[in-house]
């Protein structure tokens, strides 16, 4: 009740500044479907308008299939493109994932579907390492962990004897092929980056927002490790919010397959732009430069075309 009243009070001021053609908020850490529902309901009461003014809505009132897992799905589509361009297959690779929320759940699900083996998840209390892989009912158990509200991952190791819990530590000390920060900002620092590269990591995909510290990024770039920043890798969540808006505007509902197909195409296009602007003379790609320049060029071209110089 208190959360509902807070959301309603917040929207009572915010509604003046947002709209389907003005600015469209979405959820994030701590703001899920429940909070979006309260916010959307209050917006509708105040404006008498049912439109796609918030994304991440429930399926019963304008939400999109695949939206909860879209950031993780999109991140894996991007990472697979990175690996393929470098001559590697994601199939059979070991993957370290941090977090255990929507993003980590989506990443673990899609990585497993692609034939990789996810061996870690983490929380504020530490991380679990499961050499047998986190798949099937174990991925489903991630949802149970999140729904418990306890914000801990130790119960995973208590339920599955193949797993070991490491209290107060991060998963980047494990030897893996792919590292995917999926939790929060600055969760992978310079020391973590060195641990990963010393252990021969092939690829690092930043699915969380600003998951790597500047020291970690500099280390990956110096060694020319396959590394891509969150502004490219985690774009799938925002992209699927756009797909949700498109469905709302057209008053239609796409199937999960249709949404996933469009998401895959978007991530392929983003990867192509990163390569276009980030390719080095030796054929390798600086994805940080590529993502930055691609984003800048799109905005700059739009500004020039509209007479803003």
Secondary structure, 3 states (H helix, E strand, C coil): CHHHHHHHHHHHHHHHHCECCCECEECECCECHHHHHHHHHHHHHHHCCCCCCEECCCHHHCCCCCCCCHHHHHHHHHHHHHHHHCCCCCCCCEEEECCCCHHHHHHHHHHHHCCCEEEEEEECCEEEEECCCCCCHHHHHHHHHHHHCCCCCHHHHHHCCCEEEEECCCHHHCCCCEEECCCCCCCECHHHHHHHHHCCCCEEECCCCCCECHHHHHHHHHCCCEEECHHHHCHHHHHHHHHHHHHHHHCCCCCHHHHHHHHHHHHHHHHHHHHHHHECCCCCECHHHHHHHHHHHHHHHHHHHCCCC
